Amino acid sequence: MEVQAGKLCKEGSVCSILSATASGATLECAAPVAPRAACKASYPSQCPGDEYCKLQGKVALGMVDGTCTKKPGNGEACGDELFGAVCAPYTTCNKAGKCVNVERAGGACADANTCYSETCTGGKCN
């Protein structure tokens, strides 16, 4: 696979990082894996939709191996996936690093990303 040349993985597979160093990463097209299986940092995720690849450390430090784990829900610490924080559907990661329910118009909010509208004014979603 040659990302710079525009050559990507075929539909139904994912782009997995086999290894990462300061000089670059080694990539490979791979198949999705079963629930709770071993996984690698990938895009899109190698795990089923309700799980994410919980890595053993940071990709920047060369740690690309993990285990498919249920996405954290409301009140739980946010998960950390290849491109940022991850939470279960209908929840989002707040500034405190906790998954919180996404609120409809009129719902209480501390910051805009907790509102479906992405607008929080005076502690209420607009």
ABEGO torsion letter per residue (X at the ends): XBAAAGBBBBBGBBBBBABBBAAEBBBBBBBBBBBGBBBBBBOBBABBAABBBBBABBAAAGBABBBBBBBBBBGBBBBBBAAEBBBBBGBBBBAAGBBBBBBBBGBBBABAAABAAGBBBGGBBX
